[in-house]
Amino acid sequence: MLYVPIVLVFYESEANQTKLWNILAIYAWVDNSIGYVQGMNDICSPMVILMENEADTFWCFERAMHRLRKFQVQCTFYWGAISVEYTYRNNESC
């Protein structure tokens, strides 16, 4: 039996791909200080799969991104290795 992750099956539908694209594009437009960065699709994808309403999915994603902005991520590259440090920013409002 071939194992196919449910995410891959879900996104075989062009309508589901469009839903994810719409949410990410609108978020990039609304929060233009960040726009779109790598990995946002990984955060948004479970919400798209679980929620039927596109508007509700957008606002859920927007709130998640708002909360994640409290963390500052600093990546340092050392000869092929990556060091990632997460710092909580206390001075930013929720």
PyMOL commands that set and color helices and strands:
alter all, ss='L'
color gray80, all
select helices_A, chain A and resi 6-10+14-30+40-50+54-68
alter helices_A, ss='H'
color red, helices_A
select strands_A, chain A and resi 71-78+81-88
alter strands_A, ss='S'
color yellow, strands_A
deselect
rebuild
show_as cartoon
